[in-house]
Amino acid sequence: MKLAFVGKGGSGKTTMASLFARRAAALGHPVMAIDADINQHLAAALGLDAEAAAMGPVLGERLGDIKEHLRGSNPLIPTAELMLKTTPPGPGSRLLTVGESNPVFDALFTEHEGIRFAATGGFVDDDLGVSCYHSKVGAVELLLNHLVDGADEFVVVDMVAGAEAFASGMFTRFDHTFLVCEPTLRSVGVYKQYLGYAEDYDVRISVIGNKIDDADDVAFLRGHVGDALLGWCSRSKYVKAAERGSVGPVADLEPENLAVVDAARERAVAAGKDWAKFTRQAHEFHRKAALAWGNDRAGVDLADQIVPDFVLGEHLLRAQTV
């Protein structure tokens, strides 16, 4: 399952993403976690050495290598320069799996307590004034477009805050989106923005309330988000300790809060995967990107890279092994 954790800055989305990933890994699920937020805090939340992670290789700096690997022998993509962040796979493209070994994963992902972790990388001095953060996030979008994951595997992406996720079609790359929401007007306002932008794309959104103090907080959230409210987490001594650098076993999270994390996993699995929709939307946004700017830059019609009947899914992996 490909899962996004989103919300207003400071809502606790990074914390919830890390708890979800660590809980799933502790239960034996294959887990991949990617920090796609401009504020790179997921490594520390997972219990990694934040300074070491910041000094390591990051996805945003290796976009060319990622493109070169993914295009494989696809005859519609003769060079990596003709790949956009939206480019979908086709015959000859290299498809990815969560647990495999390949040059991209081996170079850019770190293994930690059963979780494969990578980060896009934050802004550096050379980016200021001349670069858009979404160019870095494009590496994640490409990986998701080529990743064949199973229902018992979890790819957890900590997304940019607020409605910035809608600056590209990446918001459609997920089987389920969890919006972490505080009991405030600003936080529920972000939820309503998401709902408005996503309503035409059949995006599955569940709300997880966070920093809940009492029944009035729950009532406030329920009044604004209704049945989208999956559950809520109270203020947590476990989380406070983790934010101070003491990341204990995830099973030590308060039982009522751990139950919400488990409910999120169960909600995602129950909703299932829709590879036909995933592929259809990948094609739609690639056409949009090609028409908007890609074709002018490339000098060719990049929409010709789309193979309509090449539907991503586990059947393609089975065909490769025959």
Number of C-alpha atoms within 10 A of each C-alpha: 22 22 22 28 28 32 30 21 16 13 22 21 26 30 22 25 28 25 22 26 27 25 21 22 21 17 9 12 17 20 25 23 26 22 28 31 25 19 15 21 19 27 24 19 23 25 19 18 12 16 10 9 20 15 9 15 17 21 27 22 15 16 22 14 14 21 23 18 17 25 26 19 16 16 13 19 23 13 14 17 12 20 22 19 24 26 27 29 28 24 15 14 18 16 23 20 15 17 14 8 11 11 10 19 18 12 15 19 20 19 12 14 12 17 23 22 24 26 30 27 24 17 16 8 7 8 11 10 7 7 12 11 18 21 14 25 26 21 25 25 25 23 20 20 22 21 20 21 20 18 15 13 21 25 24 23 28 26 26 26 21 19 18 14 21 15 9 17 18 23 22 24 22 21 24 25 23 23 29 31 31 26 21 13 13 12 21 23 17 21 25 15 13 22 15 10 13 16 11 8 11 9 18 17 23 22 27 26 26 24 17 18 12 9 9 11 19 19 12 16 26 18 11 17 18 12 10 17 21 20 19 23 22 15 14 15 11 17 21 12 12 17 14 8 14 13 18 13 12 20 12 10 18 16 10 12 19 18 15 19 25 14 15 21 20 11 14 22 18 10 13 13 19 12 15 14 17 18 21 15 18 22 21 14 19 22 21 15 20 21 14 10 10 22 16 12 10 14 9 12 14 22 20 11 20 18 14 10 10 15 18 23 20 14 10 14 14 9 8 8 6 5
